[in-house]
Amino acid sequence: MPLLIINHHYFRKKKPGRGIYPISPNELNHEIKNLQLNGWKLGCEEDILKLGSNKSKINQKIAIITFDDGLREQYLALEQLSKVDISPICYIPTLPYTENKVLPVHKLQMLRSKINDKNLYDDLNSKYNLKKIKFEDKILEIQYRYDSELSRKIKYFLNFTLDVKEKNNWLSKYFEKTFGNEGLVAKKLYFSKDELKFLAAKNQIGSHAHSHVPLSSLNKDGLKKELMLSKNILKDVSGFDPNGISYPYGGKSSVSDMVYDITAECGYRYGITMERGVNQLDQTKKLYSLKRIDVNDLKDWLI
């Protein structure tokens, strides 16, 4: 059973042009039609759980729509999909529900939609001397394939190199100045608890970890805490014990064999990376390192 998992983030009619790259309602409709025209049946989480079991239909191509980050604007996409009986999965980071804060990854995306990359780079360089850092171009290209060279360096430095406390201080300085009170922004940005309960009742939520950090950067105890905290918060908020997790960032810099092993130990039944590809019937042993494509790559994987 070929299983194609397709990921999305923002969902809007208007596109800022940088920082935030949404899919529009028309583009979502076009995506679904293209999948169906090419013989893909739109599936649900149950199809992931069946992968490799004797319940799978060997000759049927299954495509699953996923959304990362728990962004409230995705709710409009979910309503659009429900009208055509498609059941996507939303992977939720849980820190916004315990601290009422905007995740650093979203602070950076929102800032980049308002502030030029060169200005951000120059400020980081003045404080941390980025010009002396040897960035590996291949890693940057794989992790951030749709970004410019400058924005790749900014994002990789903040997400994978800079001390977490330093990063949060730098982002917060710009964020509150640009967008105002962080708590108010967080309430508007992410799904409400009631919306999570509604999605959970339809088996449409999973974990996106707690604080959206590269999981491979954590030690064993920190990793277990991050994964269990997310699992428990989602269960408390929604009443649903999530089956799966979408690993934050999802590339080679953010996952590892230890991440897969601890994910299984924490009671998750599968994990999704951002390694591009189609999952096959014989991959039962790889349920914690499932492949996924970005919606922008879809044309390369339709056949």
C-alpha positions, 0 to 999 in steps of 0.5 A: 500500500503506497502511503503518501503523507502531505504536510501543510501549515498556514491557510489563507487567501492572501500571501505575505510574500516572505516568512509565511507561505500559506496554501489558499482555499483554491489551491487546496481544492486543486490539490485534492482534485489532482490527487484523485485524478492520479488514483490516490484515495484520501485516507485518515489516521487509521490508514497509518495505523494499518500500514504493514498489517494484513488490513492494508489494501496492497494495490490502493494508493492512499494519501493523507492530508496533515497540518502542523503547528495547531494554527487556528486558521487551519480550521477553515481548511478542515471545514473545507475538507469535511465537506468532501468527507476528507479527514486530515490530521492536525499535529499540535504543539502543546506549550501554547496551552500551558504558558499562553505564549507564541512558539519561537518558530512562529515568532520568527515566521511572523517577524520575517513577514514584516521585517527584511531578512537583511535587517534581521541578519545584520542584527544577529551578526552584530551580536553573534558574529554569524560571518564566522560560522561555517554553515553547511550548504547542503544541510541548509538546502535540505532543511529549508529548501524554499528559502533564500541563502540568507533566510536559511542561515537566520533560521538554522542559526536560531533553530539549531545553533543559538542557545535557547535562552538567547534565542528566546530573548532575541525573538521576544525583543522584536516580537512584542515591539512588532505585534504587541502583547504575546498572550493576546497573539497566542490566543488568536494564533492557535486552536482553542481548547474547545476546537481541540476537543472537537477535532479529537472527537473526530480522531484528527489530532496528534502531537507536535511535541511540547515546545517545538524544539529539534528533538535530537538536540535533547538528552534522553531524559529531556526527550522523554519529558518533552514527549510525555508532557505533550501527550499528557497535555493533549489528553487533558485538554482534548480527552484524546490520547494521541496515537502519533507525532509529527517531529518538529522540523522533521529533517535529519538535523532534528531526528535520530534513532534515539528519538524514534526509540523514545517515541515508541517508549512513550506510547506513540504508535507512529512518528512522521519525519520530513524526509521526502518520499512515499511509505510502502507496505513493508515498512512496519519497522519504520512506523516511527520514521515515516516519510512525508512531503511538503504540499509544495512538492506534490507535483513530484509525487503524484504518480 
